[in-house]
Amino acid sequence: MPAIGILLPGSTLYPTIAIDFLQGVRCCLKLNGAGDIALHNMPVGYGINEAEVVAQTEKLLFTHDVDVVLAYVDHRLAQRLSPLVAAAGKLLVITNAGAHYPPTGTTYDNTLFHSLNHNLYSFMTGRLCGSVPAAKKAITATSYYDGGYQHCHAMTNAYTTAGGEIQYNFVSHYKKQEFNLNPLAAFIQNNPAANALLCLYSGDMARCFYEQIAPLQQQFDLQLYGSPMLFDNTPGDFKETNPYVREIKGYTGWLPSLDNEHNSRLTTFFQKEHNKAANLFSLQGWETALLINAFLQQQAEGDTVTGAIEYIKKEQVQSPRGQLRITDGYAVTGPAYQVTATGRLEVQVQKVVEDCTPAWNDMISQIPDTTFTTWNNTYLCI
């Protein structure tokens, strides 16, 4: 019987992230007739302690003899985990939100890099803003936490490459009790030509941002362009589950309301199994399980790890997001949905980019060769 070893994250920002992810994995396997696959789960906290992540991986390989290691950690840990898993002749799937750039210049033949593509969608959002003639002078607005990841560079780099000019970089506090937009408000008041905001927020900070930006947007007619988590409806501890939004635009990868057969299967079956709605993290678990199940089926035909990955790459997997594509570096991408949110975070799809390969290649080609200073914890795990 095949076995999957799963390294699960912890998060105070989204406390149920590991549970939702694991439930998504189990639901997908069950619905696709693979419910007999054994799952061995290990906690890895925020993904900061590399030695702990390696030790848990070794336990999965040596004690449980798993066929696949599914690690909810950052891409950077591939340099530690991929050689270890490859030596055992197994598949490694690294999954995360995708807020950092994927590895470049190094090939890991046994590793799939599966993410929610936040970096890519932030890149596309920055380029969208830069293409608007009335938004050629912009302000970046992010939190101390969200700003520590490379999706900030992806968004601003795409914006400036499209002809935009950054006028001011605003970084808010990362605790909601101390959150305020006073410095941003002062700059906007004194610089009315800078009427576009490139916004990167998640969790509590996203809710705080929406609450305090609303009157400023009304007063100064600000155009908001947001990172993917600003369109997520996972509830927090606010009185209003969904905050009021005048208007914000951007790209994201998944919405519960997507009208396709595979998304209906996810939302319907997950609701039936757990008596709650599927969210972004249960989608992530479901989609990862689709990839792994396809891999295991192909390996059962006698294919090698690399051969099975190449087969999936060629055949392509249909997900609730849409058709998945695997790049030459074994990174997984899905469609991009250009959206507009108004009201109580009511998100409407304006345009669909089915194949993001051109945008992906543009983003990868513009990764600077300088050293980045970033947070070590996996994005959304804090």
C-alpha positions as CSV (number, residue, x, y, z in Angstrom):
1,M,0.0,0.0,0.0
2,P,1.5,3.4,-0.9
3,A,2.3,5.9,1.8
4,I,2.6,9.6,1.9
5,G,4.6,11.4,4.6
6,I,3.3,15.0,5.3
7,L,5.2,17.7,7.1
8,L,2.5,20.0,8.4
9,P,2.9,23.7,9.4
10,G,1.7,25.7,12.3
11,S,0.3,29.2,12.2
12,T,-1.2,31.8,14.6
13,L,-2.2,33.9,11.6
14,Y,-4.4,31.1,10.2
15,P,-4.7,28.7,13.1
16,T,-6.5,25.9,11.1
17,I,-4.1,25.9,8.1
18,A,-2.7,22.4,8.9
19,I,-6.1,20.9,9.6
20,D,-7.7,22.4,6.5
21,F,-4.8,21.3,4.3
22,L,-4.9,17.8,5.6
23,Q,-8.6,17.5,5.3
24,G,-8.2,18.6,1.7
25,V,-5.7,15.9,1.0
26,R,-7.9,13.2,2.6
27,C,-11.0,14.3,0.8
28,C,-9.3,14.3,-2.6
29,L,-7.8,10.8,-2.1
30,K,-11.2,9.5,-0.8
31,L,-13.2,10.9,-3.7
32,N,-10.7,9.6,-6.3
33,G,-10.7,6.1,-4.9
34,A,-7.3,6.3,-3.2
35,G,-8.5,6.4,0.4
36,D,-6.4,3.4,1.3
37,I,-3.1,5.4,0.9
38,A,-1.5,5.6,4.3
39,L,-0.8,9.1,5.6
40,H,2.0,9.8,8.2
41,N,1.9,13.3,9.6
42,M,4.7,15.3,11.3
43,P,4.6,18.8,12.6
44,V,7.3,21.3,11.5
45,G,6.1,24.5,13.1
46,Y,6.8,27.6,11.1
47,G,9.4,25.9,9.0
48,I,12.2,27.9,10.6
49,N,14.2,25.0,12.1
50,E,15.9,23.3,9.2
51,A,17.4,20.6,11.4
52,E,13.9,19.7,12.7
53,V,12.5,19.5,9.2
54,V,15.3,17.3,8.1
55,A,14.9,15.0,11.1
56,Q,11.2,14.6,10.5
57,T,11.8,13.9,6.8
58,E,14.4,11.2,7.8
59,K,11.8,9.6,10.1
60,L,9.2,9.5,7.4
61,L,11.7,7.9,5.0
62,F,13.5,5.5,7.4
63,T,10.7,4.6,9.9
64,H,7.6,4.8,7.7
65,D,9.2,4.0,4.3
66,V,6.9,6.6,2.6
67,D,6.7,6.8,-1.2
68,V,6.2,10.5,-1.2
69,V,7.3,13.3,1.2
70,L,4.9,16.2,1.1
71,A,6.4,19.2,2.9
72,Y,4.6,22.4,3.6
73,V,7.7,24.4,3.8
74,D,9.5,27.2,1.9
75,H,11.3,26.5,-1.4
76,R,14.7,27.2,0.1
77,L,14.5,23.9,2.0
78,A,14.8,22.0,-1.2
79,Q,18.6,22.2,-1.0
80,R,18.4,20.2,2.2
81,L,15.5,17.9,1.5
82,S,15.8,17.0,-2.2
83,P,19.1,15.2,-2.0
84,L,17.9,13.2,1.0
85,V,14.6,12.2,-0.6
86,A,16.3,11.5,-3.9
87,A,18.8,9.2,-2.2
88,A,15.8,7.1,-1.0
89,G,14.4,7.0,-4.6
90,K,11.3,8.9,-3.5
91,L,9.3,11.9,-4.7
92,L,9.4,15.2,-2.8
93,V,6.6,17.7,-3.1
94,I,7.3,21.1,-1.6
95,T,4.1,23.1,-1.2
96,N,3.5,26.7,0.1
97,A,1.8,29.9,-0.8
98,G,4.6,30.8,-3.2
99,A,5.6,34.2,-1.8
100,H,9.3,33.5,-2.5
101,Y,10.9,33.0,-5.9
102,P,11.4,29.4,-6.8
103,P,14.9,27.9,-7.0
104,T,16.7,28.8,-10.2
105,G,20.0,27.5,-11.6
106,T,19.6,24.2,-9.7
107,T,17.7,21.2,-11.0
108,Y,16.0,18.8,-8.6
109,D,14.8,15.9,-10.7
110,N,12.8,14.3,-7.9
111,T,11.0,17.4,-6.6
112,L,7.7,19.1,-7.5
113,F,7.4,22.7,-6.4
114,H,3.7,23.2,-5.8
115,S,2.4,26.5,-4.6
116,L,-0.5,28.9,-4.6
117,N,1.6,31.1,-7.0
118,H,1.4,34.3,-4.9
119,N,4.6,35.6,-6.4
120,L,3.3,35.1,-9.9
121,Y,0.0,36.7,-9.2
122,S,1.6,39.7,-7.4
123,F,3.9,40.1,-10.5
124,M,0.9,40.1,-12.8
125,T,-0.9,42.6,-10.5
126,G,2.0,44.9,-10.5
127,R,2.1,44.8,-14.3
128,L,-1.6,45.4,-14.5
129,C,-1.3,48.5,-12.4
130,G,1.7,49.7,-14.5
131,S,-0.4,49.3,-17.7
132,V,-3.0,51.9,-16.5
133,P,-2.2,55.4,-17.7
134,A,-3.8,57.0,-14.6
135,A,-1.7,54.8,-12.3
136,K,1.8,55.7,-13.3
137,K,2.7,57.1,-9.8
138,A,2.1,54.6,-7.1
139,I,2.6,53.9,-3.4
140,T,3.4,50.4,-2.0
141,A,1.6,49.5,1.2
142,T,2.4,46.4,3.2
143,S,2.9,45.1,6.7
144,Y,6.2,44.4,8.5
145,Y,5.4,40.7,8.1
146,D,4.1,40.5,4.5
147,G,6.8,42.9,3.3
148,G,9.5,40.4,4.3
149,Y,8.8,38.1,1.3
150,Q,9.8,38.3,-2.3
151,H,6.3,38.8,-3.7
152,C,6.9,42.5,-2.8
153,H,9.8,42.6,-5.2
154,A,7.8,40.7,-7.9
155,M,4.9,43.3,-7.7
156,T,7.0,46.5,-7.6
157,N,9.5,45.2,-10.2
158,A,6.7,44.4,-12.7
159,Y,5.1,47.8,-12.0
160,T,8.3,49.8,-12.7
161,T,9.1,47.7,-15.7
162,A,5.7,48.6,-17.1
163,G,6.6,52.3,-16.8
164,G,5.3,53.1,-13.3
165,E,7.2,55.0,-10.6
166,I,7.1,54.2,-6.9
167,Q,6.7,57.4,-4.9
168,Y,6.6,56.0,-1.4
169,N,7.0,52.7,0.4
170,F,4.7,52.3,3.5
171,V,5.2,49.5,6.0
172,S,2.7,49.1,8.7
173,H,3.0,47.4,12.1
174,Y,2.4,43.7,12.2
175,K,0.2,43.8,15.3
176,K,-3.4,44.8,14.8
177,Q,-3.6,46.7,18.1
178,E,-0.9,49.0,16.8
179,F,-1.9,49.2,13.2
180,N,-2.5,52.7,11.7
181,L,-2.2,54.3,8.3
182,N,-1.4,57.8,9.6
183,P,2.0,58.2,7.8
184,L,0.4,56.9,4.6
185,A,-2.5,59.3,4.9
186,A,-0.1,62.2,5.4
187,F,1.8,61.3,2.3
188,I,-1.3,60.9,0.2
189,Q,-2.6,64.2,1.3
190,N,0.6,66.0,0.4
191,N,1.1,64.0,-2.9
192,P,-2.3,63.8,-4.7
193,A,-0.7,62.6,-7.9
194,A,0.3,59.3,-6.3
195,N,-3.2,57.9,-6.5
196,A,-2.5,54.2,-7.0
197,L,-1.6,51.7,-4.2
198,L,0.1,48.4,-4.6
199,C,-1.1,46.5,-1.5
200,L,0.3,43.3,0.1
201,Y,-1.5,42.2,3.2
202,S,-2.8,39.0,4.7
203,G,-4.8,37.8,7.8
204,D,-5.5,40.4,10.5
205,M,-3.5,43.0,8.7
206,A,-5.6,42.7,5.6
207,R,-8.8,43.4,7.7
208,C,-7.1,46.3,9.5
209,F,-6.0,47.7,6.2
210,Y,-9.4,47.5,4.6
211,E,-11.0,49.2,7.6
212,Q,-8.6,52.2,7.6
213,I,-8.1,52.6,3.8
214,A,-11.8,52.9,3.0
215,P,-12.2,56.6,4.0
216,L,-8.9,57.5,2.3
217,Q,-9.9,55.8,-0.9
218,Q,-13.2,57.7,-0.8
219,Q,-11.6,61.0,-0.1
220,F,-8.7,60.8,-2.6
221,D,-10.2,58.5,-5.2
222,L,-7.4,55.9,-4.7
223,Q,-6.9,53.0,-7.1
224,L,-6.1,49.8,-5.1
225,Y,-4.2,46.8,-6.6
226,G,-3.9,43.9,-4.2
227,S,-1.9,40.7,-3.6
228,P,-3.8,37.3,-3.6
229,M,-4.5,37.1,0.2
230,L,-6.4,40.4,0.0
231,F,-9.1,38.5,-2.0
232,D,-9.2,35.5,0.4
233,N,-12.4,35.1,2.5
234,T,-11.0,32.9,5.3
235,P,-12.7,34.4,8.4
236,G,-10.7,35.9,11.2
237,D,-11.9,37.3,14.6
238,F,-13.5,40.5,13.3
239,K,-17.2,41.4,13.9
240,E,-17.7,41.4,10.1
241,T,-16.4,38.2,8.6
242,N,-15.8,40.0,5.3
243,P,-14.5,43.7,5.5
244,Y,-16.0,46.5,3.5
245,V,-14.2,47.2,0.2
246,R,-14.9,50.1,-2.1
247,E,-12.9,48.6,-4.9
248,I,-9.6,46.7,-5.3
249,K,-8.2,44.9,-8.4
250,G,-5.6,42.2,-8.9
251,Y,-4.9,38.6,-9.7
252,T,-5.6,35.5,-7.7
253,G,-5.6,31.8,-8.3
254,W,-8.8,30.4,-6.8
255,L,-12.2,31.5,-5.6
256,P,-14.8,29.2,-4.0
257,S,-17.3,30.4,-6.6
258,L,-15.3,29.3,-9.7
259,D,-17.7,27.6,-12.1
260,N,-16.1,24.4,-13.2
261,E,-16.7,20.7,-12.6
262,H,-13.5,20.1,-10.6
263,N,-14.2,23.0,-8.2
264,S,-17.8,21.8,-7.8
265,R,-16.4,18.4,-6.8
266,L,-14.2,20.0,-4.2
267,T,-16.7,22.3,-2.6
268,T,-19.6,19.8,-2.6
269,F,-17.6,16.8,-1.3
270,F,-15.7,18.8,1.3
271,Q,-18.9,20.3,2.6
272,K,-20.4,16.8,2.8
273,E,-17.4,15.3,4.6
274,H,-16.7,18.1,7.1
275,N,-19.9,20.2,7.3
276,K,-18.0,23.4,6.5
277,A,-17.0,25.2,3.3
278,A,-13.7,24.5,1.6
279,N,-11.2,27.4,1.9
280,L,-7.9,28.3,0.3
281,F,-5.9,25.8,2.3
282,S,-8.3,22.8,1.8
283,L,-8.0,23.6,-1.9
284,Q,-4.3,23.5,-1.6
285,G,-4.4,20.1,0.1
286,W,-6.9,18.8,-2.5
287,E,-4.8,20.0,-5.4
288,T,-1.5,18.6,-4.0
289,A,-3.2,15.2,-3.5
290,L,-4.3,15.3,-7.2
291,L,-0.7,15.6,-8.3
292,I,0.5,12.9,-5.9
293,N,-2.2,10.5,-6.8
294,A,-1.4,11.0,-10.5
295,F,2.3,10.4,-9.7
296,L,1.6,7.2,-7.7
297,Q,-0.7,5.8,-10.5
298,Q,2.1,6.3,-13.0
299,Q,4.8,4.9,-10.8
300,A,2.6,1.8,-10.3
301,E,3.0,1.3,-14.0
302,G,6.7,0.9,-13.5
303,D,7.9,4.4,-14.2
304,T,10.8,6.1,-12.4
305,V,10.3,9.2,-10.2
306,T,11.5,11.5,-13.0
307,G,9.6,9.6,-15.6
308,A,6.4,9.9,-13.6
309,I,6.8,13.6,-13.2
310,E,7.4,14.0,-16.9
311,Y,4.3,12.0,-17.6
312,I,2.2,14.3,-15.4
313,K,3.8,17.3,-17.0
314,K,2.8,16.1,-20.4
315,E,-0.7,14.9,-19.6
316,Q,-1.5,17.8,-17.2
317,V,-3.8,17.6,-14.2
318,Q,-7.2,19.3,-14.0
319,S,-7.7,21.1,-10.6
320,P,-10.4,23.2,-9.1
321,R,-8.2,26.1,-10.1
322,G,-8.2,24.9,-13.7
323,Q,-5.6,23.1,-15.8
324,L,-2.2,22.8,-14.0
325,R,1.0,23.2,-15.8
326,I,4.5,22.1,-14.8
327,T,7.5,24.2,-15.8
328,D,10.9,22.9,-16.9
329,G,12.0,23.5,-13.3
330,Y,9.1,21.4,-12.0
331,A,7.2,24.3,-10.6
332,V,3.4,24.0,-10.8
333,T,1.3,26.9,-12.1
334,G,-2.4,27.3,-12.5
335,P,-4.6,29.8,-14.3
336,A,-4.7,33.4,-13.1
337,Y,-8.0,35.2,-12.4
338,Q,-8.1,39.0,-12.8
339,V,-10.6,40.0,-10.2
340,T,-12.3,43.1,-8.7
341,A,-13.6,43.1,-5.2
342,T,-16.2,45.4,-3.9
343,G,-18.8,45.5,-1.1
344,R,-18.2,42.9,1.6
345,L,-15.3,41.4,-0.2
346,E,-17.5,40.3,-3.1
347,V,-15.1,39.1,-5.7
348,Q,-15.9,39.1,-9.4
349,V,-13.8,37.6,-12.2
350,Q,-13.0,40.0,-15.0
351,K,-10.6,38.0,-17.0
352,V,-9.0,34.5,-17.0
353,V,-5.4,33.8,-18.1
354,E,-5.5,30.0,-18.7
355,D,-1.8,29.7,-19.4
356,C,0.5,31.8,-17.2
357,T,3.7,30.4,-18.7
358,P,4.6,33.7,-20.5
359,A,4.1,35.7,-17.3
360,W,6.0,33.1,-15.3
361,N,9.0,33.2,-17.7
362,D,9.0,37.0,-17.5
363,M,9.0,36.9,-13.7
364,I,11.8,34.4,-13.6
365,S,13.9,36.3,-16.1
366,Q,13.8,39.4,-13.8
367,I,14.9,37.7,-10.6
368,P,17.9,39.8,-9.4
369,D,21.2,38.0,-8.8
370,T,21.8,39.8,-5.5
371,T,21.2,38.3,-2.1
372,F,17.8,38.7,-0.6
373,T,17.1,39.4,3.1
374,T,13.8,37.6,3.9
375,W,11.9,36.0,6.7
376,N,12.8,32.3,7.1
377,N,9.4,31.1,8.2
378,T,7.1,29.8,5.6
379,Y,4.7,32.5,4.4
380,L,1.4,32.6,6.4
381,C,3.1,30.5,9.1
382,I,3.8,32.9,12.0
